[in-house]
Amino acid sequence: MNEILFYDQKISDAVSTFELCEEESYHLLKVLRAATGHTLFITNGKGLIVKGKLAGERNKSAIIDIQEVKKNPPSKVFIHAAVCLLKTRENLEWTIEKLTELGISEISLIESARTERTKVNFQRLEKIIISAIKQSFRAYLPKLNPPEKLKEFLYKTQAVDYQKLIAWCGADSSEILGNIYRKNNPLVFVIGPEGDFTDEEIGLARGNGFATVSLGEARLRSETAAIHFLSAINVINSL
């Protein structure tokens, strides 16, 4: 059985034995059918990853003997993605999942003029994020913010001392991402819905300190644009 990361927000570095939460215990004991002595890893989503062994079961909960504790530093670069709600639930969920796997720090859900969906299953998205950090073996759980209007989001970013970029397919969309992003600089970036932003929304974004960027000549789907954007930033910061 390959190394598997579990999530339990209550795990700490102050215990030698830990009782895994019921949901993760069920997965370990009933789905994976792990035997006593099985090695596993647990994160609290706040930088801690512990290595332990399954010692037994009590009241449907797995009892874990802690062997090693590792405190992982946060990412050197804080990156906040603001993603407009997409037409289909599946596309939005896929976007959130992949942003998490790629190491996003924070995600905001945005309603814009051309947004067709205004309701989301917030708890389901939170579970998808947890699943994604487990899949990618990440120690930090990104913050997910509930949906808000684009205007409100842009206004709140006035107090943030980050570089601010908004992807746009408009004719006068200025710089290519690679030319405008300042390496290792904290960043908030915004991705539009199907149909892109209106001219009025772009004007509002610029008025709040956002620079428009192009992601290249191809016209990308919103979900593709979000992943392309973060992947490009990760590559730039790794050089």
C-alpha positions in Angstrom: 0.0 0.0 0.0 1.5 3.4 -1.0 2.0 6.2 1.5 -1.3 7.9 2.2 -2.0 11.2 3.8 -5.0 11.6 6.1 -6.5 14.8 7.4 -7.5 15.5 11.0 -7.5 19.1 12.2 -7.0 18.0 15.8 -3.7 16.3 15.3 -0.8 18.1 17.2 2.8 17.6 18.0 2.1 17.3 21.7 0.8 13.7 21.8 2.4 10.3 21.4 -0.9 8.5 20.7 -3.8 9.9 18.6 -7.4 8.9 18.0 -8.1 9.5 14.3 -11.5 11.2 13.5 -14.4 8.9 12.6 -14.5 9.7 8.9 -10.8 9.1 8.3 -10.8 6.1 10.6 -13.6 4.5 8.4 -11.4 5.1 5.3 -8.4 3.6 6.9 -10.1 0.6 8.6 -13.0 -0.3 6.3 -12.0 1.0 2.9 -8.3 0.3 2.9 -8.6 -2.5 5.5 -5.3 -1.5 7.0 -3.9 -4.0 9.5 -2.2 -3.2 12.9 1.3 -1.8 12.3 0.3 -0.1 9.0 2.3 3.2 8.5 0.3 6.3 7.7 0.7 10.1 7.6 -1.7 12.7 9.1 -1.8 16.5 8.5 -3.8 19.1 10.4 -3.8 21.4 7.3 -1.7 24.0 9.2 1.8 22.8 8.3 2.1 19.7 10.5 2.5 16.2 9.1 3.0 13.3 11.5 4.0 9.8 10.7 2.5 7.0 12.8 1.5 3.4 12.9 -2.0 1.9 13.4 -2.0 0.5 16.9 -5.6 -0.7 17.1 -9.3 0.4 17.1 -11.5 1.8 19.8 -15.2 2.8 19.3 -14.8 2.8 15.5 -11.8 5.1 15.7 -8.3 4.2 14.7 -5.6 4.5 17.4 -2.3 5.8 16.0 1.1 5.6 17.7 3.0 8.7 16.6 6.5 8.1 15.5 7.7 11.3 13.7 6.5 14.9 13.6 7.4 17.3 10.8 6.6 21.0 10.9 6.5 22.3 7.3 7.1 26.0 6.7 4.4 27.9 4.7 4.9 28.6 1.1 7.4 31.4 0.4 4.9 33.1 -1.8 1.3 33.8 -0.9 -1.0 33.4 -3.9 -4.7 34.2 -3.8 -6.9 33.1 -6.7 -10.3 34.7 -7.2 -12.4 32.5 -9.5 -15.7 33.5 -11.0 -18.5 30.9 -10.5 -18.6 28.7 -13.5 -21.7 27.4 -15.4 -21.3 23.8 -14.4 -20.7 22.5 -10.9 -18.2 19.9 -12.3 -16.0 22.6 -13.9 -15.9 24.7 -10.7 -15.0 21.7 -8.6 -12.3 20.6 -10.9 -10.8 24.1 -10.9 -10.8 24.2 -7.0 -9.3 20.8 -6.8 -6.4 21.5 -9.2 -5.6 24.9 -7.7 -5.3 23.2 -4.4 -3.1 20.5 -5.8 -0.8 23.2 -7.3 -0.4 24.9 -3.9 -2.8 27.8 -3.9 -2.9 29.7 -0.6 -6.4 31.1 -0.7 -9.4 30.9 -3.0 -12.3 33.4 -3.4 -15.5 32.6 -5.3 -16.7 35.6 -7.3 -20.0 36.6 -8.9 -19.6 38.8 -12.0 -22.0 40.3 -14.5 -21.8 37.3 -16.8 -21.9 34.7 -14.0 -24.7 32.2 -14.7 -24.5 30.2 -11.5 -24.8 32.0 -8.1 -25.2 29.1 -5.7 -22.6 26.6 -4.7 -22.4 23.7 -2.3 -19.8 25.2 0.0 -19.3 22.1 2.2 -18.7 20.0 -0.8 -16.0 22.3 -2.1 -14.4 22.2 1.3 -14.3 18.4 1.2 -12.8 18.6 -2.3 -10.0 20.8 -1.0 -9.3 18.4 1.8 -9.2 15.5 -0.6 -6.8 17.5 -2.9 -4.3 18.2 -0.2 -4.3 14.5 0.7 -3.8 13.6 -2.9 -0.9 16.0 -3.4 0.6 15.4 0.1 0.4 19.0 1.1 0.6 20.2 4.6 -1.5 23.4 4.2 -5.2 23.7 3.7 -6.0 26.7 1.5 -8.6 29.1 2.8 -11.9 29.0 0.8 -14.0 32.2 0.9 -17.8 32.1 0.2 -19.2 33.8 -3.0 -19.2 37.6 -3.2 -19.8 40.2 -5.8 -16.8 41.2 -7.9 -17.1 44.8 -6.8 -17.0 43.9 -3.2 -13.9 41.7 -3.7 -12.0 44.3 -5.6 -12.8 46.9 -3.0 -11.5 44.7 -0.2 -8.2 44.2 -2.0 -7.4 47.9 -1.7 -5.9 47.2 1.7 -3.7 44.3 0.4 -0.1 45.0 -0.4 0.1 42.3 -3.1 0.6 42.4 -6.8 -2.9 42.4 -8.4 -3.5 40.9 -11.8 -6.7 40.1 -13.7 -6.8 37.9 -16.8 -8.7 39.4 -19.7 -9.2 38.6 -23.4 -9.9 42.2 -24.4 -8.2 43.8 -27.3 -6.0 46.2 -25.2 -5.1 43.6 -22.6 -1.7 44.8 -21.8 1.2 42.5 -20.8 1.9 38.8 -21.1 1.9 37.2 -17.7 5.6 36.3 -17.8 6.5 39.9 -18.5 4.5 41.6 -15.7 4.6 39.3 -12.8 7.3 40.1 -10.3 9.1 36.9 -9.2 8.4 35.7 -5.7 5.9 38.6 -5.0 2.7 37.9 -3.1 -0.1 37.8 -5.7 -3.9 38.0 -6.0 -5.2 37.1 -9.5 -8.7 37.0 -10.9 -10.2 34.7 -13.5 -13.4 35.5 -15.2 -16.5 33.5 -16.1 -17.5 32.0 -19.4 -17.9 35.1 -21.6 -15.1 37.0 -19.8 -15.5 40.3 -17.9 -17.3 43.3 -19.2 -15.4 46.5 -20.1 -17.0 48.1 -17.0 -15.7 45.4 -14.7 -12.2 45.7 -16.2 -12.3 49.5 -15.6 -13.4 48.8 -12.0 -10.5 46.4 -11.5 -8.0 48.8 -12.9 -9.4 51.5 -10.6 -8.6 49.2 -7.7 -5.0 48.6 -8.7 -5.3 45.5 -10.9 -3.3 45.2 -14.1 -4.8 43.3 -17.0 -2.8 40.4 -18.3 -2.9 38.1 -21.3 -2.4 34.4 -21.1 -1.4 34.1 -24.7 -3.0 34.0 -28.1 -5.3 31.0 -27.4 -8.7 31.7 -25.9 -8.8 29.4 -22.9 -11.8 28.1 -20.9 -12.1 29.7 -17.5 -11.0 26.5 -15.7 -8.0 26.1 -18.0 -7.0 29.8 -17.6 -7.0 29.4 -13.8 -4.7 26.4 -13.9 -2.5 27.9 -16.6 -2.1 31.1 -14.5 -1.1 29.4 -11.3 1.2 26.9 -13.1 3.0 29.7 -14.9 3.5 31.6 -11.6 4.9 28.4 -9.9 7.3 28.0 -12.8 8.5 31.6 -12.7 9.0 31.4 -8.9 11.0 28.2 -9.2 13.5 29.6 -11.7 
